[in-house]
């Protein structure tokens, strides 16, 4: 009973309290009532591709729509080949073609929510990583119609997290409120990043752990993540995101 009490207190303080705070904040935010009334246009976040001649890779995220936006973000990948005058955007959604390309502007708002850059590679580093990213996109096992599941995954964040794990050059992880990020590709329970810097255990995105130089230490519960980033000091707070120390 003592251990059960400790576990209950831990889950309440570390997971439920931040989620309740995020829900309270989100209830005060002015947001569109439906996808039809939402803004899906470019946010102006990324530079014009004509002004950036080098190769570039971006991982972007933005709060999602409806009340679930209190707890979750949507993420996607943007590529630009060297000398190209356009960006390519890749993401997984639950409608239409599962892996969508260029459905929106590369830096478009998502349900009127402005995106931010989670990770960025440019120049020779991006050029070297580009074929690996394309291979990871092509090899994603949940890329067919009917494979999408909003919770606990595989969903949009499961797709992006798969690519980021397969291509350590990106050297980043998705925000702690990227629900579905912990659903391992192929339905496996255990994975090690190709460069050996992170290990992951996940019971179908419901309960799990990640640890290593890239992830720090994370506890996953029902799609949310709590943890500490040691390399780039920050707390990872469920529903809220990264808070730098």
Helices and strands as residue ranges (DSSP letters): H 2-11, I 12-16, H 17-26, G 49-51, E 56-63, G 67-70, E 73-80, E 88-92, E 99-101, E 116-122, H 123-139, H 156-166, G 168-170, G 185-187, E 190-192, E 198-202, E 207-212, E 216-221, E 224-229, E 234-237, E 241-244
